[in-house]
Amino acid sequence: MDLTPLRTKHPEHWQKAAAIRALALDAVHAANSGHSGMPMGMADLATVLFEKHLKFDASAPDWADRDRFILSNGHGSMLLYALLYLVGDPEITLEEVKNFRQWGAKTAGHPENFLARAIETTTGPLGQGIANAVGFAIAEEALRARFGKRLVDHHTYVFAGDGCLMEGVSHEAISLAGRQQLSRLIVLWDNNNITIDGTVDIADATDQPARFRAAGWEVIEIDGHDPEQIDAALTKAKSSSQPSMIACKTHIALGHAAQDTSKGHGALTDPDQLAAAKAAYGWIGGPFEVPADIKSAWEAIGARGAEARKAWQERFDALTDRRQAEFTRVMTGGVPKQLAGTIRALKKQAAENAPKVATRASSEMVLEVINPIMPETIGGSADLTGSNNTKTGDLGIFLPEDRKGRYIHYGVREHGMASAMNGMALHGGIRPYGGTFMCFTDYARPSMRLAALMKVPTVFVMTHDSIGLGEDGPTHQPVEHLAMLRATPNMNVFRPADTVETAEAWELALQSTETPTVLSLTRQGLPTVRTEYKQKNLTAQGAYVLAEAQNKRQAILIATGSEVSLALKAREMLEADGIGTRVVSMPCMELFAAQDESYRRKVLPAGPVRVGIEAAVQQGWERWLLGERGREAKAGFVGMDSFGASAPAGELFEKFGITAEATVAKVKDLLG
């Protein structure tokens, strides 16, 4: 392709865009790994966006009212790193660019939000960025409604490719954004017609502009290499009352021998072809060299937002101390001072009244006292509000007509809901929680994993947590899901036994700043097991002695959730036979594992036989039964080793052998 018309019509723009392309080529060549073609194809779009539209200050990349820039097609990460280096971001230095994809570098193969402040989200799995962006845009709308336009007034821009739009989560995201009329959300689609396997049409015939229009988006179609068209499209999108998709016709690996081919998607490392591409750009700098005048022009772009940030700071400083403190608190993830007292009061009430309720209802009871004191919470459900018990009366519904509403009807979109919640948490100022059935963590799993990876405190309210949900049968009865979630690093999985433990779990979830929470909650009613009020949050220890042996201790029963009351019943039967039995409630294995060894030894001493009880598969229990001073010959498990069945809950527990009687038999068998 002859690049002369592009080079000569807008020479200053061209040179700035060429700097992105050259750095991407150099970094991928040095790493012998990466994706060159997307940065080369989207460089013109990035240049116009950053120079003329994006509100940011390179010296303060986490300024609260900045525009958010999300690279959904995260394999093209060198586009982002080149931009950040060029504008003068203090964390992405030239040395970091040279160390692209190397150990310890901030310039990882895909953007990782925790490595640099200017990286808004982790976007390796395609489609996640555009789905996160829906959450970013929701957060902006909600915070603007609460704090006013003088404090919150920004856009969310997304670069997305064909892969992002093929992934199913993108459909959930764009339809939700269209329904919510998120007019501050602008997606630029890299319409280059190339995937790894070949041209797009070998796998997809979707009319993407029509698809977005059908979902309620404004769609603008342009030449993605014409800076005037790009500028006009962005200007129009910012004035739209709908979310906007700009379909940008581009050439992958522009100017390279691999242009418009599948090879252009990946690592373009051939030195002769690299040199030829740079010559076609008219690029005179050596490897990783950006001529001083071009670097200065980019640094001026990076400093362009300093005045806007200064003006924002002046408006912020003019607020009352109380208003400043509240904005700062929610943006940094702090909890209100009254949270601890509120939780303690609910615990005391529950211990005294000893209600028999499902823990999903217990969770609703907690939310009823939390939501009024934490206006930053935004709840929701994937079309299961009445089952998940996630809506309290004070929230109101978040809609275009009421941005102060704090409850979102996500529709049947578990994956999109989880990803949008991650986006809200990443944006800051919002504490998102949302519900579905525990079994459908399968549908939300990619976003749940990313919450843990990104270190964001999203709260996943997962109800109907075992065969105890009954007649809906094995498609809805989770058996392996607790093991799957517990295997995820940096994720706290709580399975509370009653209202008291549920309140304690919620308190810990809201105090978390870097770890997501899964609340595994029952459909069936459970008796209160914590009938003695204790101010201390015992759930914070992960496991604790709920009931001590009366006779000489010979057995320890370790249980979670709905099986804790079953363990207490088994203890009564064993004690009646002279077998001293301790019951340990273990609402969170992760937190127990984090305790000092001395505490774990007190809870699980050597000697007695141990039986774990949980209406789920045994995987993950080995440490507590066989490790931690346990022995295989003295350990057993009462739980599931198959899928469930369709029947009333009580009958299912009996048929699958998850009963107090089966527990007693297991203990006696181990004792010989």
C-alpha positions, -999 to +999 in steps of 0.1 A: +000+000+000+014+034-010+015+055+023+025+087+005-011+103+006-014+096+043+021+109+050+018+141+030-018+152+038-013+154+076+024+153+081+025+163+118-002+138+127+016+112+106+049+116+125+032+113+159+013+081+148+045+067+132+062+070+166+036+045+180+042+022+151+080+023+153+080+017+191+056-012+187+078-028+160+110-023+180+095-037+213+080-068+197+113-074+178+134-071+209+111-094+228+107-118+199+071-120+211+040-100+210+014-085+186+026-057+162-003-054+138-030-038+160-008-009+173+003-002+137-033-003+125-049+018+153-021+043+158-040+070+139-071+065+161-050+067+192-032+098+181-063+118+174-080+105+206-051+115+229-043+147+211-078+162+207-103+144+229-090+124+259-091+143+291-060+132+310-029+145+327+002+123+322+017+135+354-014+124+374-026+092+357-051+083+385-068+117+387-104+110+397-121+129+368-099+117+340-114+101+309-109+064+310-091+047+281-096+009+278-077-013+254-102-042+250-080-058+224-053-062+249-029-082+228-021-049+212-007-037+245+023-020+228-001+006+216-009+016+252+027+014+264+040+035+234+013+061+241+021+062+278+058+066+272+053+092+246+030+114+267+054+113+296+037+089+320+061+086+350+058+048+353+061+037+316+097+048+308+117+040+277+134+013+297+101-003+304+093-002+267+126-019+260+117-046+285+084-054+269+072-088+280+102-094+303+103-105+340+095-076+363+085-051+336+053-030+339+049-036+302+035-071+304+023-091+274-012-079+281-021-048+301-023-055+338-041-029+359-020-034+390+013-027+373+008+010+364-017+036+375-026+046+339-036+010+330-073+010+338-080-027+335-066-061+327-075-070+291-061-103+280-093-123+274-111-107+245-144-090+252-136-083+288-125-047+282-157-037+264-177-054+292-156-037+319-162-004+301-200-007+307-192-008+344-169+022+341-197+041+324-223+031+349-200+042+377-195+076+361-232+081+357-239+071+393-212+092+408-222+122+387-258+119+399-245+118+435-217+143+435-226+166+406-211+174+372-185+197+387-167+167+403-176+139+379-178+146+342-158+123+320-161+097+292-150+061+288-132+053+255-127+017+243-105+003+215-120-031+205-113-056+177-131-083+159-122-108+185-138-087+213-170-085+193-171-122+186-169-132+222-203-138+237-197-114+266-197-085+241-233-091+233-243-090+270-223-058+273-236-039+243-272-048+249-269-037+286-252-004+276-278+003+250-307-003+274-290+020+300-283+047+274-247+051+286-239+081+264-205+086+279-193+053+265-176+054+231-162+023+214-138+025+185-139-008+165-108-018+147-125-030+116-095-047+098-112-079+087-083-101+100-082-128+127-054-153+135-069-180+113-077-158+083-102-131+072-132-126+095-156-140+070-143-176+075-160-176+108-184-146+110-209-128+088-223-104+114-232-069+103-216-053+134-229-018+128-264-031+124-259-052+156-249-022+176-278-001+162-302-028+171-289-026+207-296+011+209-262+025+200-252+055+178-230+041+150-206+061+129-186+046+101-152+061+091-118+056+075-097+048+106-066+063+091-081+097+082-075+121+112-102+145+101-128+118+100-116+104+133-118+138+149-153+145+135-166+111+146-153+115+182-169+150+184-202+136+172-200+106+196-195+129+226-227+148+219-248+116+214-276+107+239-267+070+232-235+049+236-215+053+204-197+028+183-173+042+157-166+016+130-131+024+119-120+008+087-083+001+092-054-019+078-037-043+102+001-039+103-002-008+081+029-003+059+044-037+066+049-066+043+023-084+064-003-057+060-039-070+057-028-106+064-032-130+093+006-128+098+001-091+105-017-100+137+013-115+155+050-108+161+066-090+131+102-096+138+119-100+105+146-072+105+145-065+068+107-062+068+109-040+099+134-017+082+112-015+051+081-006+071+100+022+089+113+035+056+077+035+043+068+056+073+096+080+066+109+072+101+145+084+108+149+072+144+170+041+153+157+013+175+137+028+204+146+063+192+120+090+189+132+123+174+132+151+200+106+172+182+081+143+180+087+134+216+081+170+226+049+172+207+037+141+225+047+154+259+027+185+251-003+163+245+004+146+279+004+180+296-027+193+279-050+182+306-030+198+335-052+229+334-084+209+335-071+189+365-060+220+383-095+235+377-111+203+390-088+204+421-099+240+428-136+229+426-128+200+449-110+222+474-140+246+475-162+218+489-170+215+525-146+193+545-173+167+550-180+165+512-143+162+504-139+135+530-169+115+517-157+117+480-122+107+490-135+078+512-156+062+484-129+067+458-103+050+479-126+022+490-129+031+527-159+020+548-179+044+570-171+044+607-206+032+616-202-001+596-187-021+625-214-010+650-241-017+625-229-052+619-225-058+657-260-047+664-274-071+637-253-099+651-266-093+686-302-092+674-297-125+654-281-142+683-309-133+707-338-140+683-322-171+667-342-170+635-344-200+612-339-185+577-320-192+545-287-175+544-298-157+512-325-141+534-298-134+560-278-116+534-308-095+526-312-086+563-275-075+563-280-054+531-310-037+547-288-022+573-257-017+551-272+000+521-285+030+540-251+038+555-231+030+523-245+050+495-217+038+473-232+003+470-248-007+437-266-040+438-281-062+411-290-096+399-290-116+367-328-118+365-330-135+399-338-107+422-364-125+442-342-155+445-309-138+453-324-114+478-301-086+466-325-057+464-335-036+494-363-012+495-342+020+497-321+014+465-343+025+436-336+012+401-307+025+381-321+036+348-316+065+323-345+082+341-330+078+375-292+077+378-295+079+416-311+044+416-287+019+430-301-014+418-294-028+383-316-053+365-288-070+345-311-094+327-300-130+320-264-119+316-243-135+343-210-130+325-217-094+315-229-086+350-197-098+366-175-080+342-195-047+345-192-050+383-154-054+379-155-022+358-173-003+386-149-015+412-119-005+389-134+029+383-136+037+420-163+052+441-187+022+438-190-010+458-207-034+434-224-066+443-246-088+422-263-122+424-271-153+405-273-190+414-241-206+427-242-231+398-240-202+373-206-191+386-198-213+355-213-185+333-196-157+353-163-175+359-140-156+335-149-123+350-147-137+386-112-150+379-102-116+365-116-099+397-091-120+417-063-114+392-069-076+391-072-073+429-106-057+429-132-062+458-162-072+437-188-091+457-205-121+441-237-131+458-242-168+449-274-184+462-289-219+460-255-232+469-260-270+471-284-299+465-304-281+491-321-261+464-341-292+457-365-298+428-347-278+401-323-307+399-286-313+390-284-286+363-289-261+391-273-279+420-236-270+423-213-297+436-179-288+422-182-250+423-169-244+458-137-264+449-133-244+417-137-211+434-114-220+463-087-230+439-087-194+426-058-173+441-068-141+459-105-150+463-123-153+496-151-179+494-176-176+524-201-203+531-218-189+562-239-211+586-264-186+598-273-149+599-244-141+623-218-156+601-234-140+570-232-105+587-196-111+595-188-123+560-204-091+545-184-069+569-152-086+557-163-083+520-169-045+524-136-040+542-117-057+515-098-035+490-079-060+469-097-093+472-131-103+456-157-121+477-180-150+469-209-154+493-223-190+489-258-188+503-286-213+509-321-215+495-333-236+525-338-223+560-311-228+585-312-226+623-291-200+641-259-217+654-243-187+669-267-181+698-241-165+721-233-130+710-197-122+705-185-087+695-155-102+677-158-112+641-150-149+643-155-154+606-124-133+601-104-162+614-118-184+587-126-212+611-133-214+649-145-238+676-183-235+676-189-262+702-164-280+724-164-316+734-180-325+768-165-359+771-129-367+763-123-353+728-120-380+703-135-364+672-135-331+654-163-323+629-155-296+604-184-282+585-195-252+564-228-235+557-259-256+559-239-286+572-228-268+605-262-274+621-260-310+609-226-313+626-240-300+659-268-326+657-242-353+651-221-340+681-252-344+704-255-380+693-218-388+697-216-371+731-246-392+742-225-423+733-196-409+753-176-398+723-163-363+730-168-342+698-157-307+689-175-289+661-155-264+640-173-240+617-152-231+587-169-203+568-138-193+548-110-217+541-088-190+526-089-169+558-082-199+580-052-208+559-039-172+564-040-176+602-009-182+623+000-218+626-004-216+664-041-206+660-047-234+634-032-259+658-056-248+685-085-253+663-073-285+646-050-303+672-034-336+665-051-368+678-088-368+673-104-383+642-116-356+617-147-356+595-154-329+570-190-322+562-201-302+531-228-308+505-201-306+477-172-326+464-142-334+487-116-317+465-100-289+486-107-305+519-075-326+519-054-300+538-078-298+567-084-336+569-050-350+560-027-321+566-025-298+596-016-327+619-043-349+604-038-385+592-055-404+564-064-433+586-082-410+609-100-387+584-133-390+565-156-368+545-194-366+543-205-350+511-210-355+474-192-376+448-217-372+420-241-348+406-274-342+424-310-351+415-344-336+413-363-340+446-372-321+477-341-310+496-347-331+527-350-363+507-318-354+487-297-350+518-310-384+530-305-402+497-270-388+492-260-396+528-254-361+541-270-366+575-261-365+612-265-403+613-241-408+584-216-385+602-219-404+634-213-437+616-183-422+599-168-411+632-174-445+648-159-463+619-127-442+621-125-448+658-127-485+652 
